[in-house]
């Protein structure tokens, strides 16, 4: 039986080999949060190879929802790879800063490591779009780096810094600026989101944060 197109997409395979095991616990935590709170429909933006949904979509039936979870990424190669590796799960090629979905059409939007590497303008647009598509009671679930807060996280930050350099000059510079502005915690506050819960992971100097849109306007850039 032949494999679907994109199944052997080399960048996708290499990414999964490098980070699949490392991020497995984080993916599981995000999925369990969505399942526990019943946050459907769920949109995973900047989904990359689709590992957040692939193997981690909670096995629940959601009445009246044909697609309770879907992924979106700007890279057609990654989207096709994700779809080939997870038959039956919907993946969309699109821009997280201009989501092709109606206002208030989602109950959860997740983004994992898809903020720190972007420019301030782009990452702000991504969260503004997340705010737009989230309906009443909707939640943002974000996984990204934080400013170190103890000795263990400072060591983790050194390792992260070395790995981030491999992403290129612009990627690295954006990541440093992200941390200077307060990391994930600071950026969510600036973007008009209020933390509901968080799980800090010192070994990676990162956090998993569940947040809701605040009624006031964002203050990014002020």
QUIHUDA-V258829 format. One record per backbone hydrogen bond with DSSP energy under -0.5 kcal/mol. CO is the residue of the C=O (numbers start at 1). NH is the residue of the N-H. If there is no record, write none. Layout:
# QUIHUDA-V258829
<<CO	NH> <CO	NH>>
This chain:
# QUIHUDA-V258829
<<4	7> <6	9> <8	10> <9	13> <10	14> <11	15> <12	16> <13	17> <14	18> <15	19> <16	20> <19	23> <21	24> <23	27> <24	28> <25	29> <26	30> <27	31> <28	32> <29	33> <30	34> <31	35> <32	36> <33	37> <34	38> <34	39> <38	40> <41	107> <41	108> <42	70> <43	45> <43	110> <44	72> <45	112> <47	50> <50	53> <50	54> <53	55> <53	56> <53	57> <56	58> <58	60> <60	62> <61	63> <62	65> <64	66> <68	41> <68	42> <69	90> <70	44> <71	92> <72	46> <72	47> <73	94> <74	76> <75	79> <76	80> <77	81> <78	82> <79	83> <80	84> <81	85> <82	86> <86	89> <90	71> <92	73> <92	94> <94	96> <95	98> <99	101> <102	105> <106	135> <107	139> <108	43> <109	141> <110	45> <111	113> <111	143> <115	118> <119	123> <120	124> <121	125> <122	126> <123	127> <124	128> <125	129> <126	130> <127	131> <128	132> <129	133> <130	134> <132	104> <133	106> <135	138> <139	109> <140	142> <140	211> <141	111> <142	209> <143	113> <144	207> <145	184> <150	154> <151	155> <152	156> <153	157> <154	158> <155	159> <156	160> <157	161> <158	162> <159	163> <160	164> <161	165> <163	166> <164	167> <165	168> <168	172> <169	173> <170	174> <171	175> <172	176> <173	177> <174	178> <175	179> <176	180> <177	181> <178	183> <179	182> <182	186> <183	187> <184	188> <185	189> <186	190> <187	191> <188	193> <189	192> <190	219> <190	220> <192	214> <194	212> <197	210> <199	208> <200	202> <201	204> <201	205> <201	206> <202	205> <205	146> <206	201> <207	144> <207	209> <208	199> <209	142> <209	211> <210	196> <210	197> <211	140> <212	194> <219	222>>
